Every structure is written in C-alpha cells, then in structure tokens.
Amino acid sequence: MVRKTVLRSLAVSVAATCGLLAGVAPAHAVVGGDVIRHDSIQNLVIAKDIAAYNAGRGSNCAIWNWDGGNASNWVNPGGNCTTASMNGRTYSWTVFGDTDAFTLQFEDYWLNMHGTWHRIGANVYTKIYDVENADCYRESDGVNCYVSWA
C-alpha cells in the first residue's frame, strides 16, 4: 500500500513537472531583437553596439531608420558598429547575444516593417529594437525581411 502511494505520488510529480516544463522556453528563445535567416540566404549581416557617431569600431553601419520603425532618419558616421555574417547560422543570437540591426551585404532587399513595405539598398542596415524580430526569406522577387513584434 505504501509502495503504491509512493509510486502514484511520484507519477503525479513527474506529470506536474512535465506540464510545467512544457510552458518554459528554451535557454534562449527567440524573444526579441533577433534576426532569423531562412532559405540559406547568403550575405546576411548583423550588427551590434551601434552608435550615431564614429565610435572607432571596425565597421560602418549606414542605418536608414536610426530612430527605429518606418521613419527615415539616416546615420552613416563610419566606425559605428560591430558586424558579423549570419552565413551558416539560422538565429542571430547564436552569433551575438544582442542584435541591433541587419542588412544584405551585396543585394537590395524588401523590408516589411510592421506592415509597411520599403526597398532597402545593399549594405544599408535596418535597425530593430529588442521587442522586434526580423525573419528573412528568399522569395521570387529577391530577399524579403519581415519585422514584427516579438
């Protein structure tokens, strides 16, 4: 009788734990400020530590929407960011813990920023906030990136 009660109690504990774990996110879920690369897109580059001035960092990130969102507000000071290629990676968080902007290095891309379309030139960055994710796909008209709330 005691053994049966202990086993039943253990089964309830395991079931409860599994139920709780089902609602827990992985160590780093894609929750915001991430770029997700689909269809093995080449030349997708991400940036972090961006500044509106030449901060002496190794890369130049020309950003068309410095204030974020759909507003055109250019920043192009040179030496204002740290960049890395996403080639071979699906999620930007596997490269940088914090992604601030993204671009396609050698080709123009279409950008859907919360429902509004923009045509962005090659090597021009789009800024994203921590509450946004960008999913980029190769489609019939080129690469399309969709920025949405995380």
Helices and strands as residue ranges (DSSP letters): H 2-22, E 34-37, E 44-48, E 62-63, E 82-85, G 92-94, E 101-104, E 109-113, E 116-120, E 124-127, E 132-139, E 142-149
